[in-house]
C-alpha cells in the first residue's frame, strides 16, 4: 500500500507573556496592545519573503492568526518574588507560507522584529545577570515548521518549550480549535488512568 506524501506543516508558533507593567500598562493591556503589532510585523516579514510572488494588498487575508486565550501562570525560574505571568500563544498559518521554505535567515529576521516589539513595550534587556526575571513583554519564537536552528541568537524549536505549561496549555487550546476537541474515555479495567 502506498500513501500520498503529506505537505509539511508550516505553522509559525509564538509564545507571548508579561508579568510587570510596561509603558503600555499592566501585562494584560500590554499583550492586548501589542497583538495587532505582532500580527502586522509577521505580515510585513512574510510579504518581504514572498515579494514579488504575492499581491501585498490582499496578503494579510491569506494568513490565519489563531490566538489562545490568556492564562495566568507562575514564573518559572528567576527571582522568587516576581509576579505571576500572563501568557498566550499565537499560531500562524495560511497560503502565505506555502511558497516559503523555513530558513535560518528569515527566522532571524523575524526574531529581530520581535525584539524590536519588546523594546517598544518597554522591555529592557540590559541586565543580563538576571535570567528569567520580570518582563513587560516577552515574545518567544517557538517553532516554524520543521526548521531546526542552533545559533547564539536563535534556537528553533525553542529548547525548553516542552517543559513549559505556559506554552503547552495555550498551544493545546489553539490546536483544539483547529483540529477538533479530544474526548476523554472513561476508565477501563485494562487502563487505570
C-alpha positions, 0 to 999 in steps of 0.5 A: 500500500502506498500513501500520498506524501503529506505537505509539511506543516508550516505553522509559525508558533509564538509564545507571548507573556508579561508579568510587570507593567510596561509603558503600555500598562499592566501585562494584560493591556500590554499583550492586548496592545501589542497583538495587532503589532505582532500580527502586522510585523509577521505580515510585513516579514512574510510579504518581504519573503514572498515579494514579488510572488504575492499581491501585498494588498490582499496578503494579510487575508491569506494568513490565519492568526489563531490566538489562545486565550490568556492564562495566568501562570507562575514564573518559572525560574528567576527571582522568587518574588516576581509576579505571576505571568500572563501568557498566550500563544499565537499560531500562524498559518495560511497560503502565505507560507506555502511558497516559503521554505523555513530558513535560518535567515528569515527566522532571524529576521523575524526574531529581530522584529520581535525584539524590536516589539519588546523594546517598544513595550518597554522591555529592557534587556540590559541586565543580563545577570538576571535570567528569567526575571520580570518582563513587560513583554516577552515574545518567544519564537517557538517553532516554524515548521520543521526548521531546526536552528542552533545559533547564539541568537536563535534556537528553533524549536525553542529548547525548553518549550516542552517543559513549559505549561505556559506554552503547552496549555495555550498551544493545546487550546489553539490546536483544539480549535483547529483540529477538533476537541479530544474526548476523554474515555472513561476508565477501563479495567485494562487502563487505570488512568 
